[in-house]
Amino acid sequence: MKVQYRLRRLDVFWLDNRNRTQEALLVDVISLVTGVK
């Protein structure tokens, strides 16, 4: 269930940051993944 919640948050994350550059998105994703760990 935690995985579903994380996936849902990731969906919202991508939707919210759709207008950013891919480089910024990559940094944000790395930060997000690191924060999850």
Secondary structure, DSSP 8 states (H G I E B T S, - for coil): -HHHHHHHHHHHHHHHTTTS-HHHHHHHHHHHHHHH-
